[in-house]
Amino acid sequence: MNDAFAALPEGTVETLLMPENKAMLQKVLTAHVVAGDWSAADIIAAARASKDGFYHFNAVSGDALSAQVKGNSVYILDESGNAARVTVADVDQSNGVIHVINAVLVPK
């Protein structure tokens, strides 16, 4: 996760951590959370079953996300078209499942 934040434009993290930008930070963080208990297999099946090859869904923040399968990898795309590859899938937790991605999804 640190590498993903480090890849953002210089000053982005510092700006997000300013007290006056708390709402913006919350939006970025909740853009990475989706309601439900979706396994990687569920996401892959939904993407492959769709007519356009993408599984479209919304984050808790309300932002639109899409999942696409390319070869053996799953990518999550944000509203700006930035893609993050799932690097670790199906990390089960008591309140859901985590899929680790290699980039920060940036809401509009």
C-alpha positions in Angstrom: 0.0 0.0 0.0 2.8 2.4 0.7 4.2 1.9 -2.8 0.8 2.8 -4.3 0.6 6.0 -2.3 4.2 6.8 -3.1 3.4 6.6 -6.8 0.9 9.5 -6.5 2.0 12.9 -7.7 4.3 14.6 -5.3 2.5 16.4 -2.5 -0.7 14.4 -2.9 -0.4 12.4 0.4 0.6 15.5 2.4 -2.3 17.4 1.0 -4.8 14.6 1.8 -3.4 14.5 5.4 -4.1 18.2 6.1 -7.0 18.7 8.6 -9.0 20.8 6.1 -8.9 17.9 3.6 -10.4 15.3 5.9 -13.5 14.9 3.7 -11.3 14.4 0.6 -9.2 11.8 2.4 -12.3 9.9 3.5 -13.6 9.9 -0.1 -10.3 8.4 -1.4 -10.3 5.8 1.3 -14.0 4.8 0.8 -13.4 4.6 -2.9 -11.6 1.4 -2.1 -14.4 -0.2 -0.2 -17.3 -2.1 -1.8 -20.4 -3.5 0.1 -20.7 -7.3 -0.1 -18.5 -10.3 0.1 -17.1 -10.8 -3.4 -14.5 -13.4 -4.1 -12.1 -13.1 -7.0 -14.0 -15.9 -8.7 -17.2 -13.9 -8.3 -15.7 -10.8 -9.8 -14.1 -12.7 -12.7 -17.3 -14.5 -13.5 -19.3 -11.2 -13.4 -16.8 -9.5 -15.7 -16.7 -12.4 -18.2 -20.5 -12.6 -18.2 -21.0 -8.9 -19.1 -21.4 -7.8 -22.7 -18.6 -5.2 -22.5 -16.1 -7.4 -20.6 -16.3 -5.2 -17.4 -18.1 -5.8 -14.1 -19.5 -2.4 -13.1 -20.1 -1.6 -9.5 -20.0 1.3 -7.0 -17.7 1.9 -4.1 -19.0 2.9 -0.7 -18.0 6.5 -1.6 -20.6 6.3 -4.5 -17.8 6.3 -7.1 -18.1 4.0 -10.1 -15.6 1.2 -10.4 -15.1 -1.5 -13.0 -13.4 -4.9 -13.0 -11.8 -6.3 -16.1 -9.9 -9.6 -16.6 -6.8 -9.5 -18.7 -5.1 -12.9 -19.1 -4.6 -14.2 -15.5 -5.0 -10.8 -13.9 -7.9 -8.8 -12.6 -7.8 -5.0 -12.9 -10.0 -2.5 -11.1 -10.6 0.8 -12.9 -11.6 4.1 -11.4 -13.8 6.8 -12.9 -10.8 8.4 -14.5 -9.8 5.1 -16.3 -6.8 4.5 -14.0 -6.2 0.8 -13.6 -5.0 -1.1 -10.5 -4.0 -4.7 -10.7 -5.2 -7.1 -8.0 -1.9 -8.5 -6.5 -3.4 -10.6 -3.7 -7.0 -11.9 -3.9 -9.4 -13.4 -1.4 -7.9 -12.2 2.0 -10.9 -13.3 4.1 -11.7 -11.0 7.1 -14.5 -11.2 9.7 -16.4 -8.3 7.9 -15.7 -9.2 4.2 -12.9 -10.0 1.9 -9.9 -7.9 0.8 -8.3 -7.8 -2.6 -4.9 -6.0 -2.5 -4.3 -3.7 -5.5 -1.1 -2.1 -6.7 -2.4 1.5 -7.1 -4.6 4.1 -5.5 -8.0 4.5 -7.0 -8.7 8.2 -7.4 -12.3 9.4 -7.2 -13.5 12.3 -9.3 
